[in-house]
């Protein structure tokens, strides 16, 4: 009986051709397809009202934060956005014809928002959160574009990105898009109330909350499902807590406290610091109470998943742990008890509680470490114009002392956090303060 022989050389040629052609097919497909690009602009009954709504929506999307350099003209771009792949610089989105978006039509702007493509068809880097903005409706995109055309035009040439090879090759984004981007406007859930759908639309779309509150993979992508289970913000060394996990999540928060936190930056359950303080100051405090309440209702409805917090006992040997916590208790009594009280319940909203709060219960202790090292303030908002702050203890506390007091807070009063090492504090101390 003769054996079946498979010709090896033709098979190798077939595999080689497949490997070479697949990226080409993906690239061509991404270049020639424009999902939703033919969607027409809806009629506008009142242009003035459209621009007013566009200004509000630009606030909801926090466009100012990325497109304005500190001390620079509004929306003139140039702000550096650090990433693990190099630094990107935001573009000028004022109506300057040469360096801004003065020549962009509403269709061009919609293509960028909905499909992550520039005016000339180039792929946009997803530091511009079009994976979220794709959920925005055409009417809202047109309104933002109409309003941006009314801001003062500023001549501000674009800074060149400083990305490492191969990340500086835009055409490679075709593969990234094929794997991690699905364009599509938000579709309301008919089983949910209008307010819930409004909240989902804002959180998933313009709010782009999962751009921070989700873990990114090695290519900088979040899950397509848009989960909000927390993650370390790349290069900024802040941890965005989970909105749906155990003690970090919002299940124990009242709607009242969550609305207060989003609108003012402080509440009886906690306060915002770091990057979230800017979000509240520049964006959320300017939204209507109805929209803030809708966002809160949506976030509180998120399914609660099991916490991934490692057990404290696994972090250090018992004798090391006991010595660390003893030192931490002494430091807490000396430096912290006046504001945060002996039972860790604080004096909210001025001095936030440290019990069962995401600020200290996150898997990464970096937020608590940075607050002890550098101090900080919640944002100054209309609802909290003169916020109380925390002084920096880094200048006169050693790494071991900071680790001890953070460990004490993370393991006291029923908190089930992990003991912190001096090495973790040293890494956080090395990060420049913005």
Backbone torsions as a table, in degrees:
resi	resn	phi	psi	omega
1	UNK	NA	128.5	-179.2
2	UNK	-82.8	143.9	177.9
3	UNK	-81.8	148.7	175.8
4	UNK	-75.2	123.2	-178.0
5	UNK	-107.7	125.8	176.5
6	UNK	-97.0	121.6	179.9
7	UNK	-63.4	117.4	-173.9
8	UNK	-72.4	-44.0	-173.5
9	UNK	-63.4	-47.1	176.9
10	UNK	-59.5	-35.9	179.0
11	UNK	-64.6	-41.8	178.4
12	UNK	-64.1	-40.7	177.9
13	UNK	-64.2	-38.4	179.6
14	UNK	-64.9	-43.6	178.7
15	UNK	-64.5	-41.1	179.7
16	UNK	-63.8	-43.5	179.1
17	UNK	-63.0	-38.9	178.3
18	UNK	-63.5	-44.1	-179.8
19	UNK	-63.7	-34.1	-178.9
20	UNK	-80.7	-36.3	-174.2
21	UNK	-82.3	-30.9	-176.4
22	UNK	-58.9	-49.4	177.6
23	UNK	-60.3	-35.9	179.7
24	UNK	-65.8	-41.8	179.1
25	UNK	-63.8	-43.0	178.8
26	UNK	-61.4	-44.8	-179.9
27	UNK	-61.5	-48.3	-178.8
28	UNK	-63.5	-41.3	-179.7
29	UNK	-62.3	-44.1	179.0
30	UNK	-65.8	-32.6	-179.7
31	UNK	-74.1	-37.2	-172.0
32	UNK	-92.3	-18.2	-178.9
33	UNK	-93.4	145.8	-179.7
34	UNK	-144.6	72.6	-176.5
35	UNK	-56.2	127.4	179.1
36	UNK	78.7	-2.3	-176.9
37	UNK	-65.0	-23.5	-178.8
38	UNK	-92.9	6.6	179.5
39	UNK	-70.0	122.3	-175.5
40	UNK	-77.1	158.0	174.2
41	UNK	-70.2	135.1	175.9
42	UNK	-70.5	154.1	179.7
43	UNK	-63.2	147.0	-179.1
44	UNK	-114.3	117.5	-178.5
45	UNK	-80.2	-33.2	-175.6
46	UNK	-138.8	103.8	-176.7
47	UNK	-63.5	-36.0	179.3
48	UNK	-64.4	-43.3	178.4
49	UNK	-66.2	-35.5	177.1
50	UNK	-62.2	-44.0	179.4
51	UNK	-65.4	-39.4	178.1
52	UNK	-62.1	-42.7	178.0
53	UNK	-66.8	-36.2	177.9
54	UNK	-63.1	-37.8	176.7
55	UNK	-63.1	-42.5	178.6
56	UNK	-63.3	-44.2	-178.5
57	UNK	-67.4	-35.0	176.0
58	UNK	-63.5	-35.1	174.1
59	UNK	-65.5	-43.8	-179.9
60	UNK	-61.1	-35.1	178.4
61	UNK	-84.3	-4.5	179.4
62	UNK	54.8	42.1	-179.4
63	UNK	-60.5	-33.2	-179.4
64	UNK	-57.3	-38.9	-171.6
65	UNK	-58.8	-45.9	-176.9
66	UNK	-88.1	-30.4	-172.3
67	UNK	-97.2	16.0	176.9
68	UNK	-135.3	120.6	176.6
69	UNK	-80.5	148.2	-177.8
70	UNK	-56.5	123.7	-179.0
71	UNK	83.4	-1.4	-177.6
72	UNK	-97.2	179.5	179.6
73	UNK	-71.7	146.0	-179.0
74	UNK	-58.3	129.9	172.6
75	UNK	66.6	12.9	-178.1
76	UNK	-84.5	1.4	174.4
77	UNK	74.4	-171.1	177.7
78	UNK	96.2	-2.8	179.2
79	UNK	-76.0	132.6	179.1
80	UNK	-77.1	137.0	178.5
81	UNK	-119.8	99.3	-177.7
82	UNK	-71.5	138.9	176.9
83	UNK	-137.4	165.7	176.1
84	UNK	-64.4	-9.6	-175.4
85	UNK	-105.8	0.1	-175.2
86	UNK	129.1	-173.8	-176.8
87	UNK	-107.6	134.3	173.7
88	UNK	-108.4	154.5	179.8
89	UNK	-122.5	131.8	-176.1
90	UNK	-68.9	145.9	-179.1
91	UNK	-82.7	163.6	173.8
92	UNK	-75.1	122.1	178.1
93	UNK	-116.0	22.2	169.7
94	UNK	-79.3	166.4	-176.1
95	UNK	-80.6	28.3	173.8
96	UNK	-66.5	131.2	-173.5
97	UNK	-70.5	-31.2	-174.7
98	UNK	-89.8	-42.2	-173.0
99	UNK	-116.1	-6.0	-178.9
100	UNK	-114.6	-143.5	-178.0
101	UNK	-113.0	28.2	-179.2
102	UNK	-61.3	-26.1	-179.4
103	UNK	-99.2	2.9	179.7
104	UNK	-79.5	131.6	173.2
105	UNK	-85.1	171.6	175.1
106	UNK	-61.6	-32.9	177.3
107	UNK	-66.2	-41.1	178.1
108	UNK	-61.6	-44.3	-178.3
109	UNK	-65.5	-41.5	177.4
110	UNK	-61.3	-39.9	179.8
111	UNK	-63.2	-38.7	178.3
112	UNK	-67.3	-45.5	-177.9
113	UNK	-67.7	-44.3	-171.5
114	UNK	-86.4	-33.7	-171.7
115	UNK	-128.4	6.9	174.6
116	UNK	62.7	36.9	179.4
117	UNK	-123.2	139.1	179.1
118	UNK	-76.5	179.2	-177.2
119	UNK	-60.0	-32.9	179.7
120	UNK	-96.4	12.9	176.9
121	UNK	89.3	-1.6	-177.4
122	UNK	-69.5	150.1	176.1
123	UNK	-70.9	135.7	176.7
124	UNK	-94.3	142.6	176.7
125	UNK	-68.9	138.6	-174.8
126	UNK	-73.8	9.4	164.7
127	UNK	-60.9	-31.6	165.3
128	UNK	-76.7	115.9	-166.7
129	UNK	-77.1	55.2	178.3
130	UNK	-66.2	-22.4	172.5
131	UNK	-60.3	-21.9	173.4
132	UNK	-94.9	-44.2	-176.2
133	UNK	-65.0	-17.9	177.9
134	UNK	-60.8	-19.9	179.7
135	UNK	-79.0	-9.6	-178.3
136	UNK	-72.8	141.8	-179.7
137	UNK	-73.2	160.2	177.9
138	UNK	-62.2	-38.9	-179.5
139	UNK	-62.5	-41.6	179.8
140	UNK	-71.1	-37.9	175.9
141	UNK	-60.8	-44.7	178.9
142	UNK	-63.0	-37.1	-179.4
143	UNK	-66.1	-42.1	178.2
144	UNK	-63.8	-43.7	179.0
145	UNK	-61.1	-43.6	-179.7
146	UNK	-61.8	-40.3	179.7
147	UNK	-71.0	-41.1	-179.6
148	UNK	-60.2	-27.7	178.3
149	UNK	-70.8	-10.7	-179.6
150	UNK	-99.5	-10.5	-179.5
151	UNK	-75.5	155.3	-179.6
152	UNK	-57.9	130.7	178.2
153	UNK	-72.9	135.6	-179.1
154	UNK	-127.6	128.4	176.5
155	UNK	-82.2	105.7	-176.6
156	UNK	-143.5	94.8	-178.8
157	UNK	-58.2	148.2	-176.8
158	UNK	-74.1	137.7	173.9
159	UNK	-80.2	143.4	178.8
160	UNK	-76.4	136.7	175.2
161	UNK	-63.2	152.6	177.5
162	UNK	-118.4	59.0	179.6
163	UNK	-86.6	145.7	176.7
164	UNK	-76.6	156.6	172.3
165	UNK	-71.8	137.3	7.9
166	UNK	-95.8	8.4	-174.1
167	UNK	-69.0	-15.1	177.6
168	UNK	-83.4	4.1	177.5
169	UNK	-96.5	101.1	-173.9
170	UNK	-59.6	-33.3	-175.3
171	UNK	-62.5	-23.6	177.8
172	UNK	-67.7	-17.4	176.7
173	UNK	-64.2	-17.1	176.1
174	UNK	-59.0	-43.0	178.1
175	UNK	-68.1	-40.7	178.5
176	UNK	-60.3	-45.1	-179.2
177	UNK	-64.0	-40.3	-179.8
178	UNK	-62.7	-34.0	-177.7
179	UNK	-85.6	-37.5	-164.7
180	UNK	-125.8	6.0	-177.4
181	UNK	-128.8	127.9	176.3
182	UNK	-128.9	101.5	-179.7
183	UNK	-66.2	144.7	178.2
184	UNK	167.8	128.5	177.9
185	UNK	-67.4	145.9	178.8
186	UNK	-57.9	131.8	178.0
187	UNK	-108.5	116.6	-177.8
188	UNK	-58.7	145.5	176.5
189	UNK	-86.2	112.6	-176.4
190	UNK	-64.4	-18.4	179.7
191	UNK	-81.9	-7.2	-177.4
192	UNK	-109.0	159.2	179.7
193	UNK	-70.7	156.0	178.7
194	UNK	-56.0	-39.7	-179.7
195	UNK	-63.8	-41.1	178.1
196	UNK	-61.4	-44.6	179.3
197	UNK	-64.8	-36.5	176.3
198	UNK	-62.9	-43.9	177.7
199	UNK	-62.2	-42.9	178.3
200	UNK	-62.8	-40.5	179.1
201	UNK	-60.8	-43.5	-178.8
202	UNK	-72.8	-43.1	-177.9
203	UNK	-67.8	-45.1	-176.8
204	UNK	-78.1	-29.7	-173.8
205	UNK	-101.3	-99.6	-174.6
206	UNK	-58.5	-37.1	180.0
207	UNK	-66.9	-21.8	-177.6
208	UNK	34.9	50.4	-174.4
209	UNK	-64.1	-34.6	-176.8
210	UNK	-76.7	-3.1	172.9
211	UNK	-63.7	-26.4	175.6
212	UNK	-112.5	-41.3	-172.2
213	UNK	-87.4	41.0	176.7
214	UNK	-153.0	150.2	178.4
215	UNK	-77.1	137.0	177.0
216	UNK	-101.8	148.4	178.1
217	UNK	-85.4	-172.9	-175.0
218	UNK	-66.5	-13.4	177.7
219	UNK	-104.1	11.9	175.7
220	UNK	78.9	18.8	-177.2
221	UNK	-106.5	144.5	171.4
222	UNK	-95.8	169.9	179.3
223	UNK	-66.0	143.3	179.2
224	UNK	-63.3	-23.5	-178.8
225	UNK	-73.5	-10.9	176.4
226	UNK	71.2	32.7	-179.6
227	UNK	-63.7	152.3	-178.3
228	UNK	-121.0	53.1	-174.2
229	UNK	-96.4	17.7	172.3
230	UNK	86.6	158.0	178.4
231	UNK	177.6	158.9	177.4
232	UNK	-75.9	129.8	179.4
233	UNK	-77.1	117.3	-174.2
234	UNK	-55.9	135.1	173.3
235	UNK	71.9	-21.9	-179.8
236	UNK	-88.3	-18.2	178.8
237	UNK	57.4	44.2	167.6
238	UNK	-123.4	147.2	177.9
239	UNK	-103.8	122.2	175.3
240	UNK	-86.0	112.2	-172.7
241	UNK	-65.5	155.3	175.7
242	UNK	-64.1	143.9	172.9
243	UNK	-100.1	5.5	-174.1
244	UNK	-146.3	23.3	-175.7
245	UNK	-131.6	114.5	169.1
246	UNK	45.3	-133.2	-176.8
247	UNK	-67.1	-23.0	177.0
248	UNK	-72.4	-31.5	-170.4
249	UNK	-73.0	-171.5	-170.0
250	UNK	-108.3	7.9	-175.8
251	UNK	-60.7	-33.6	-177.7
252	UNK	-88.6	-4.8	-179.8
253	UNK	-83.5	141.9	170.0
254	UNK	-80.3	155.9	177.0
255	UNK	-59.8	-35.9	-179.6
256	UNK	-60.7	-46.1	-178.7
257	UNK	-67.4	-39.6	-179.5
258	UNK	-67.4	-41.9	176.5
259	UNK	-60.7	-43.7	179.4
260	UNK	-61.7	-42.7	-179.5
261	UNK	-62.3	-46.2	-177.5
262	UNK	-68.0	-36.1	-174.2
263	UNK	-86.0	-30.0	-174.1
264	UNK	-121.9	-18.6	-177.2
265	UNK	93.5	-8.6	178.7
266	UNK	-136.5	156.1	176.5
267	UNK	-161.0	177.2	177.8
268	UNK	-71.1	-14.0	-179.2
269	UNK	-99.7	-14.7	-178.3
270	UNK	165.2	-179.9	179.5
271	UNK	-136.7	162.5	179.8
272	UNK	-101.5	144.2	177.4
273	UNK	-140.5	175.7	176.0
274	UNK	63.4	-145.4	-176.8
275	UNK	-58.8	-31.7	-178.8
276	UNK	-68.0	-26.8	177.3
277	UNK	-62.8	-38.7	177.8
278	UNK	-67.0	-38.1	179.0
279	UNK	-61.4	-44.6	179.9
280	UNK	-67.1	-44.2	-176.9
281	UNK	-65.0	-45.6	-173.1
282	UNK	-90.1	-21.0	-173.1
283	UNK	-125.1	-69.8	-165.5
284	UNK	-63.0	-36.0	-177.6
285	UNK	-65.4	-16.4	-178.5
286	UNK	-92.9	-3.5	-179.7
287	UNK	-83.9	159.2	179.8
288	UNK	-69.2	156.3	177.5
289	UNK	-60.3	-36.8	-179.6
290	UNK	-62.4	-41.6	-179.9
291	UNK	-70.9	-40.1	177.4
292	UNK	-62.2	-42.5	179.1
293	UNK	-64.6	-39.2	178.5
294	UNK	-63.6	-41.5	177.6
295	UNK	-63.8	-42.0	179.4
296	UNK	-63.4	-43.4	179.3
297	UNK	-61.4	-42.3	179.2
298	UNK	-64.7	-46.4	-177.4
299	UNK	-64.8	-36.4	179.0
300	UNK	-70.6	-17.1	179.6
301	UNK	-86.9	-5.7	-177.2
302	UNK	-61.9	138.3	178.7
303	UNK	-60.4	135.6	179.1
304	UNK	-87.2	122.7	179.9
305	UNK	-106.5	166.0	-176.1
306	UNK	-68.4	136.6	179.0
307	UNK	-66.7	148.0	177.0
308	UNK	-105.4	19.2	-179.5
309	UNK	-62.1	124.1	177.7
310	UNK	-71.7	148.9	179.0
311	UNK	-67.3	139.5	-176.4
312	UNK	-60.4	-36.1	-175.4
313	UNK	-64.1	-20.6	-177.7
314	UNK	-83.2	-6.3	-173.2
315	UNK	-87.6	-35.6	-176.2
316	UNK	-144.4	159.5	175.6
317	UNK	-65.8	150.6	-175.9
318	UNK	-52.7	-43.3	-177.6
319	UNK	-67.7	-36.4	176.9
320	UNK	-67.3	-43.3	-179.2
321	UNK	-61.8	-44.7	-179.0
322	UNK	-63.0	-42.8	-179.6
323	UNK	-65.8	-40.4	179.2
324	UNK	-63.1	-45.6	-177.3
325	UNK	-70.4	-32.2	176.4
326	UNK	-64.8	-44.8	176.7
327	UNK	-63.5	-42.8	179.6
328	UNK	-61.2	-39.8	179.5
329	UNK	-63.3	-40.4	179.9
330	UNK	-66.3	-42.3	179.1
331	UNK	-67.1	-38.6	178.9
332	UNK	-63.5	-42.7	179.6
333	UNK	-62.0	-36.1	-176.3
334	UNK	-81.0	-40.4	-168.7
335	UNK	-109.4	-24.0	-165.9
336	UNK	-116.8	-25.4	-167.7
337	UNK	-65.8	-26.8	-177.8
338	UNK	-61.6	-38.3	-179.3
339	UNK	-95.0	-44.5	-172.6
340	UNK	-95.0	-2.0	175.2
341	UNK	68.0	158.3	-176.8
342	UNK	-65.5	-28.6	-179.9
343	UNK	-92.4	6.0	177.2
344	UNK	73.7	8.4	-176.3
345	UNK	-87.3	-3.6	174.9
346	UNK	63.4	-166.6	175.8
347	UNK	-135.4	70.3	-173.5
348	UNK	-68.8	154.3	1.8
349	UNK	-86.5	-5.0	-177.4
350	UNK	-64.5	-48.7	-178.3
351	UNK	-121.1	107.7	-170.1
352	UNK	-68.1	154.2	176.8
353	UNK	-72.5	157.1	178.5
354	UNK	-114.2	7.9	-177.9
355	UNK	-97.8	127.2	175.5
356	UNK	47.6	49.7	179.8
357	UNK	-124.5	145.5	-179.8
358	UNK	-60.8	-24.0	-178.5
359	UNK	-60.2	-29.6	-178.3
360	UNK	-119.2	-8.4	-173.6
361	UNK	-102.9	8.4	-179.2
362	UNK	-70.8	153.7	176.5
363	UNK	-56.0	-38.8	174.5
364	UNK	-91.9	131.5	179.6
365	UNK	-85.9	8.5	-168.6
366	UNK	-61.1	-35.8	-179.0
367	UNK	-63.9	-48.1	179.3
368	UNK	-62.9	-40.7	178.6
369	UNK	-61.0	-46.7	-177.5
370	UNK	-66.6	-34.7	178.2
371	UNK	-66.4	-40.2	177.6
372	UNK	-67.6	-43.1	-178.5
373	UNK	-65.8	-50.0	-167.2
374	UNK	-110.2	-11.5	-175.1
375	UNK	66.9	-165.6	178.0
376	UNK	156.9	171.0	-179.8
377	UNK	-129.3	146.9	164.4
378	UNK	-65.1	167.7	179.8
379	UNK	-70.9	150.8	171.2
380	UNK	-82.2	118.8	-177.0
381	UNK	-130.0	169.7	179.1
382	UNK	-62.5	-30.2	178.6
383	UNK	-87.0	-8.7	179.7
384	UNK	-152.0	67.5	-169.9
385	UNK	-68.2	-24.4	-178.3
386	UNK	-126.8	75.4	-174.7
387	UNK	-68.8	147.0	171.2
388	UNK	-80.6	148.7	-178.4
389	UNK	-125.7	177.1	178.7
390	UNK	-116.2	129.9	-179.7
391	UNK	-73.3	157.0	176.8
392	UNK	-79.4	134.6	177.8
393	UNK	-107.4	-5.8	-179.6
394	UNK	-57.0	-38.8	-177.1
395	UNK	-63.6	-24.6	-178.1
396	UNK	-127.0	10.7	172.8
397	UNK	-114.2	137.3	175.7
398	UNK	-75.3	168.5	177.5
399	UNK	-59.6	-40.6	-179.5
400	UNK	-66.0	-37.1	179.5
401	UNK	-69.9	-42.2	176.6
402	UNK	-62.1	-43.8	178.4
403	UNK	-60.4	-38.1	-177.5
404	UNK	-67.7	-46.0	-177.1
405	UNK	-70.7	-37.3	176.3
406	UNK	-65.6	-40.1	178.1
407	UNK	-62.5	-41.6	-180.0
408	UNK	-61.9	-45.2	-179.8
409	UNK	-64.4	-39.1	-175.4
410	UNK	-76.2	-10.7	-177.5
411	UNK	-123.2	7.3	-177.1
412	UNK	-106.5	162.3	173.3
413	UNK	59.2	29.1	-179.2
414	UNK	92.1	-6.7	175.3
415	UNK	-64.1	139.6	-176.0
416	UNK	-117.0	41.0	177.3
417	UNK	-80.3	179.8	-178.1
418	UNK	-102.6	152.1	175.4
419	UNK	-66.2	142.3	-176.4
420	UNK	-102.9	143.5	179.7
421	UNK	-98.4	158.2	176.4
422	UNK	-63.2	-30.4	179.2
423	UNK	-64.4	-38.3	177.6
424	UNK	-64.0	-37.8	177.6
425	UNK	-66.7	-42.0	-180.0
426	UNK	-60.2	-40.1	179.0
427	UNK	-64.5	-41.2	179.9
428	UNK	-69.5	-34.9	179.8
429	UNK	-65.2	-29.4	-177.6
430	UNK	-76.0	-12.2	-178.9
431	UNK	-82.1	126.3	179.9
432	UNK	-60.8	144.7	176.3
433	UNK	-84.2	128.2	-178.8
434	UNK	-70.5	NA	NA
